[in-house]
């Protein structure tokens, strides 16, 4: 196995559950609810799942010295996850995760300015970026890393105004591109058309379909896998976990079908918890390689 680098923003997430939303009081009043989950997410999701799967991974992210930075250092230490720190321009990035109808919406504030100041990335066989907006901020550093031999993996993470560049800008270097069904439809009108149009931009292009599994093209080869059965607690981080499983199997040189199965298995595991940070060791049940 070769070393992996996950680079991007870590978010402090406040989960406003659907049942809680109905209890929001009028100004001047207060109610107490059974649960108001607070988690870390973003780039930490992918790095934690890779670590849980036994991959040699590091997390490179802006970190401040206030609450968010101290919390991230503490969590990374408990996960035994190596941190590479860049100076933050503020305390941290924050998301309000609003749950409704089995899905979520996000209201976020993010420290993209800190990413724009990064000139070089540490050497790694694979560099994973958990969002296209982050990839744009890191573009010069990613291009130099790619020129030095690093392969680049990207999860789009809903950035509509930047999607066109994925098709039109050949200077954006990606080897794996993962998107969900909504993003694929926004790009090309359908998942199948997105696979066709992006197949020349990356070695592997994957569209996750939620309970419908995932579609992919590895070169000229089209693959489809079913989703792993699971009782869903929270969909947050499932896409990140899919990327981690896919990348773990890729790093081990496993065939495309196994890469896809590891992706769906990792996503299913994270669907069983709140947030996307996986703490305990995880191995796909149908594989003996781990």
C-alpha positions as CSV (number, residue, x, y, z in Angstrom):
1,X,0.0,0.0,0.0
2,X,1.1,3.6,-0.7
3,X,0.5,6.6,1.4
4,X,-2.7,8.7,1.0
5,X,-3.3,12.4,1.7
6,X,-6.8,13.8,2.3
7,X,-6.8,17.6,2.0
8,X,-9.6,20.1,2.5
9,X,-11.7,21.7,5.2
10,X,-13.0,20.1,8.4
11,X,-16.4,21.3,9.5
12,X,-17.9,21.6,12.9
13,X,-21.5,20.3,12.2
14,X,-24.6,21.1,14.2
15,X,-27.4,18.6,13.2
16,X,-30.9,20.0,13.4
17,X,-33.0,16.9,13.3
18,X,-36.4,16.9,11.6
19,X,-38.3,16.3,14.9
20,X,-36.3,19.1,16.5
21,X,-37.2,21.6,13.8
22,X,-40.9,21.3,14.7
23,X,-40.1,22.4,18.2
24,X,-38.2,25.6,17.5
25,X,-39.8,28.1,19.9
26,X,-40.8,31.7,19.5
27,X,-38.2,34.4,20.4
28,X,-37.6,34.7,24.1
29,X,-38.5,31.0,24.8
30,X,-36.5,27.8,25.2
31,X,-37.3,24.2,24.7
32,X,-35.2,21.1,25.5
33,X,-35.0,18.3,22.9
34,X,-33.9,14.6,23.2
35,X,-30.8,15.2,21.0
36,X,-29.0,17.9,19.1
37,X,-25.9,16.1,17.6
38,X,-22.7,18.0,17.2
39,X,-20.0,16.4,15.1
40,X,-16.9,17.1,13.0
41,X,-17.1,16.4,9.3
42,X,-15.8,17.4,5.9
43,X,-12.3,16.1,5.1
44,X,-12.1,14.3,8.4
45,X,-14.9,12.0,7.3
46,X,-12.8,10.5,4.5
47,X,-9.6,10.4,6.5
48,X,-11.3,8.7,9.4
49,X,-12.8,5.9,7.2
50,X,-9.5,5.3,5.4
51,X,-7.8,5.1,8.8
52,X,-10.5,2.7,10.1
53,X,-9.8,0.5,7.0
54,X,-6.1,0.3,7.8
55,X,-4.8,2.7,5.1
56,X,-1.7,4.9,5.7
57,X,-3.5,8.2,5.5
58,X,-2.7,11.8,6.6
59,X,-5.0,14.8,6.9
60,X,-3.8,18.2,5.7
61,X,-6.2,21.0,6.7
62,X,-6.2,24.6,8.0
63,X,-6.3,24.6,11.8
64,X,-6.7,27.5,14.2
65,X,-5.9,27.8,17.9
66,X,-9.4,28.4,19.2
67,X,-12.3,26.0,19.9
68,X,-12.6,24.3,16.5
69,X,-8.8,23.8,16.2
70,X,-8.5,22.3,19.7
71,X,-11.4,20.0,19.1
72,X,-10.0,18.7,15.8
73,X,-6.5,18.1,17.3
74,X,-8.2,16.1,20.1
75,X,-10.3,14.0,17.8
76,X,-7.4,13.3,15.4
77,X,-5.3,12.2,18.3
78,X,-7.9,9.8,19.6
79,X,-8.2,8.4,16.0
80,X,-4.4,8.2,15.8
81,X,-4.7,10.2,12.5
82,X,-1.6,12.2,11.5
83,X,-2.4,15.9,11.0
84,X,-0.5,18.3,8.7
85,X,-1.6,21.7,9.7
86,X,-1.8,24.9,7.7
87,X,-2.5,28.3,9.3
88,X,-6.3,29.1,9.4
89,X,-7.6,32.6,8.6
90,X,-10.3,32.1,11.3
91,X,-11.3,29.6,14.0
92,X,-13.0,27.1,11.7
93,X,-15.6,26.1,9.1
94,X,-19.1,25.4,10.4
95,X,-22.2,23.7,9.0
96,X,-25.8,23.7,10.1
97,X,-27.1,20.3,8.9
98,X,-30.9,20.5,8.5
99,X,-32.5,17.1,8.3
100,X,-35.8,16.6,6.4
101,X,-37.5,13.7,4.6
102,X,-34.5,11.4,5.0
103,X,-32.1,13.9,3.4
104,X,-30.3,17.0,4.5
105,X,-29.6,20.6,3.5
106,X,-26.5,22.5,4.6
107,X,-26.0,26.1,5.6
108,X,-22.2,26.5,5.9
109,X,-19.4,29.0,6.4
110,X,-16.0,28.0,5.3
111,X,-12.3,29.0,5.4
112,X,-11.5,28.7,1.7
113,X,-9.1,31.7,1.9
114,X,-6.7,29.4,4.0
115,X,-6.7,26.9,1.2
116,X,-5.9,29.5,-1.5
117,X,-2.7,30.3,0.4
118,X,-1.4,26.7,0.1
119,X,1.4,26.5,-2.4
120,X,2.6,22.9,-2.0
121,X,1.1,19.6,-0.9
122,X,3.1,16.9,0.8
123,X,4.2,14.0,-1.4
124,X,1.6,11.2,-1.6
125,X,0.6,8.5,-4.0
126,X,-3.0,9.7,-3.9
127,X,-4.4,13.0,-2.9
128,X,-8.2,13.1,-2.1
129,X,-10.1,16.4,-2.1
130,X,-13.6,16.2,-0.6
131,X,-15.2,19.0,-2.6
132,X,-14.9,20.7,-6.0
133,X,-14.9,24.2,-4.3
134,X,-11.9,23.1,-2.3
135,X,-10.2,21.7,-5.4
136,X,-10.6,25.1,-7.1
137,X,-9.0,26.9,-4.1
138,X,-6.2,24.3,-4.1
139,X,-5.8,24.3,-7.9
140,X,-2.1,25.4,-8.2
141,X,-1.0,23.0,-5.4
142,X,-3.0,20.1,-6.9
143,X,-1.5,20.8,-10.4
144,X,2.0,20.7,-9.0
145,X,1.3,17.6,-7.0
146,X,-0.1,15.9,-10.1
147,X,3.0,16.9,-12.1
148,X,5.2,15.3,-9.4
149,X,3.3,12.0,-9.8
150,X,0.5,12.1,-7.2
151,X,-2.9,10.9,-8.5
152,X,-5.9,13.1,-7.6
153,X,-9.3,11.9,-6.3
154,X,-12.3,14.2,-6.1
155,X,-15.7,14.2,-4.6
156,X,-17.8,17.0,-6.1
157,X,-19.9,18.0,-3.0
158,X,-22.4,20.3,-4.7
159,X,-20.7,23.3,-6.3
160,X,-23.1,24.1,-9.2
161,X,-21.2,27.2,-10.4
162,X,-18.0,25.2,-10.6
163,X,-19.4,22.1,-12.4
164,X,-18.9,23.5,-15.9
165,X,-15.1,23.8,-15.3
166,X,-15.0,20.1,-14.7
167,X,-15.9,19.5,-18.4
168,X,-14.2,22.6,-19.9
169,X,-10.9,23.1,-18.0
170,X,-8.3,20.5,-18.9
171,X,-5.8,22.0,-16.4
172,X,-7.9,20.5,-13.5
173,X,-6.0,17.2,-12.9
174,X,-8.3,14.4,-11.7
175,X,-7.8,10.6,-11.8
176,X,-11.0,9.7,-10.0
177,X,-14.2,11.8,-9.9
178,X,-17.1,10.9,-7.7
179,X,-20.5,12.6,-7.7
180,X,-24.1,11.9,-6.6
181,X,-27.1,11.6,-8.8
182,X,-28.2,15.2,-8.3
183,X,-24.8,16.5,-9.3
184,X,-24.7,14.2,-12.4
185,X,-28.1,15.5,-13.5
186,X,-26.9,19.1,-13.0
187,X,-23.8,18.5,-15.1
188,X,-25.3,16.5,-17.9
189,X,-29.0,15.8,-17.5
190,X,-28.6,12.2,-16.3
191,X,-26.1,9.9,-14.5
192,X,-25.4,7.9,-17.7
193,X,-24.7,11.1,-19.7
194,X,-22.5,12.4,-17.0
195,X,-20.4,9.2,-17.1
196,X,-20.2,9.5,-20.9
197,X,-19.2,13.2,-20.9
198,X,-16.7,12.9,-18.0
199,X,-15.1,9.6,-19.0
200,X,-12.3,11.5,-20.8
201,X,-11.5,13.7,-17.8
202,X,-10.6,10.9,-15.4
203,X,-9.6,7.3,-15.3
204,X,-12.6,6.5,-13.2
205,X,-15.9,8.4,-13.0
206,X,-18.5,7.3,-10.4
207,X,-22.1,8.3,-9.8
208,X,-23.6,7.3,-6.4
209,X,-27.3,6.7,-6.5
210,X,-28.2,6.4,-2.8
211,X,-30.3,3.3,-2.2
212,X,-29.8,2.5,-5.9
213,X,-26.1,1.7,-5.5
214,X,-23.6,3.3,-7.9
215,X,-22.7,3.5,-11.5
216,X,-19.1,3.9,-12.9
217,X,-16.9,4.0,-15.9
218,X,-13.3,2.7,-15.5
219,X,-11.9,3.7,-18.9
220,X,-14.3,2.2,-21.4
221,X,-15.8,-0.3,-18.9
222,X,-19.1,0.4,-17.4
223,X,-20.0,-1.1,-13.9
224,X,-23.0,-1.0,-11.7
225,X,-23.3,-2.2,-8.1
226,X,-26.2,-2.4,-5.7
227,X,-26.2,-0.6,-2.3
228,X,-25.4,-2.6,0.8
229,X,-28.5,-3.2,2.9
230,X,-28.5,-1.0,6.0
231,X,-30.8,0.7,8.6
232,X,-30.2,4.4,7.9
233,X,-29.6,6.6,11.0
234,X,-28.1,9.6,9.1
235,X,-27.0,10.0,5.5
236,X,-24.3,12.6,6.4
237,X,-20.9,11.5,5.3
238,X,-22.1,8.5,3.2
239,X,-20.6,10.0,0.0
240,X,-17.3,10.6,1.8
241,X,-17.3,7.1,3.1
242,X,-18.0,5.7,-0.4
243,X,-14.9,7.7,-1.7
244,X,-12.8,6.3,1.2
245,X,-13.8,2.7,0.4
246,X,-13.2,3.2,-3.3
247,X,-9.8,4.7,-2.7
248,X,-8.8,2.1,-0.1
249,X,-9.4,-0.7,-2.6
250,X,-7.8,1.3,-5.4
251,X,-4.7,1.8,-3.3
252,X,-4.5,-2.0,-2.7
253,X,-4.6,-2.6,-6.5
254,X,-8.0,-4.5,-6.3
255,X,-10.2,-4.8,-9.4
256,X,-12.9,-2.2,-10.2
257,X,-15.8,-4.4,-9.0
258,X,-14.1,-4.7,-5.6
259,X,-13.4,-1.0,-5.5
260,X,-17.1,-0.3,-6.0
261,X,-18.2,-2.9,-3.4
262,X,-15.8,-1.4,-0.8
263,X,-17.3,2.0,-1.5
264,X,-20.9,0.9,-1.0
265,X,-19.9,-1.2,2.1
266,X,-18.1,1.8,3.7
267,X,-21.1,4.1,2.9
268,X,-23.5,1.6,4.5
269,X,-21.4,1.6,7.7
270,X,-21.4,5.3,8.0
271,X,-25.2,5.5,7.3
272,X,-25.6,3.7,10.7
273,X,-24.1,6.6,12.7
274,X,-24.6,10.3,13.1
275,X,-22.1,12.3,11.2
276,X,-19.4,10.8,8.9
277,X,-16.4,10.2,11.3
278,X,-15.8,6.5,11.8
279,X,-13.9,5.7,15.0
280,X,-13.6,1.9,15.1
281,X,-11.8,-0.4,12.6
282,X,-13.9,-1.4,9.6
283,X,-13.5,-4.1,7.0
284,X,-16.0,-5.0,4.2
285,X,-17.5,-8.4,5.2
286,X,-17.1,-10.1,1.8
287,X,-13.3,-9.4,1.5
288,X,-10.5,-11.2,3.1
289,X,-7.8,-8.8,2.0
290,X,-8.2,-6.5,5.0
